């Protein structure tokens, strides 16, 4: 991987992290006393699922992101490594 590719990847990763933080902000009044968390699932450079923490006792952000991906018709099952 070239230095330019590394920089572009870093910027892309930072953009997806910003998106996850935006998801977390959606839950900041909903989640206490739990932390406000956001999750994104990215496949081949595109968003396939996103979610945020639910009320106490509810699903975590990761579960909500998986549910969102499934609702979009995306397959989120792990693929065997070759």
N, C-alpha and C positions, 0 to 999 in steps of 0.2 A: 504494500500500500504506500503510495507516494505521500509526501508531506501535504500536498494540496488535497488529496483524498481524505487524509486524516483531519484536516481543518474543516472540510465540508461535512464530514461525518459528525464531528464534534458539534458544529452549528446545528445540524439536523437533530442530534440527540438533545441538545439544549432546547430546541423548539418543542420537541415532544415533552420534555420535562415541564416546560412552561405551560403546555396544554394540560398536563396532569395537575399542576398547581391551580390552574383555572377551575378544574373539576373539584379540587379540594375546597376552593373558596365557596362553591355552591353549598357546601355542607357546614359551613362554620357556625351557623346558628342552630343547626339541626343535630349535630353530633355530640355536643358536650353531655357528659364529662369525657367522652372518648375524643381522640384527636380527629381533626378534619383531614381526611385523606382523599386523594384523587388517584385514579389508575387509568392508564390507556394501554390498549393492545394494538401494536403496530405490526403489520405483515407486509413485506416487500415495499416498505416506504409509505404505506397508506394506513390510515386509521381504520380499524375494524371493530373496535369497541371502546367505550369509555364509561366510567362510573365514579361515584363518590360515596363516602361513608353515609350510612343511613342512621336513623335514630338508634339510641342505645338498645341493644338486643337485636337489632336488624342486621342485614348483610353488610359485610365489609366492602370497600371500594372495588377490590379485585373481583368479588362475586358479581357485583353490579356490572362491571366491565365485561365479564364473561357472558352474563345474561344479555347485555346490549349486543354483543357480537352474535350471539345465537339468534336474537330477534332480527338482525340484519341478514341472517342466512349464512353467516360465516362459520367455517369449521375451525374450532379452536383446539381440537385434539392434538396431542403431541405426535409428531411424526417420528418414526424410528430413524435413528442415525445410521448412515451407511458407511 
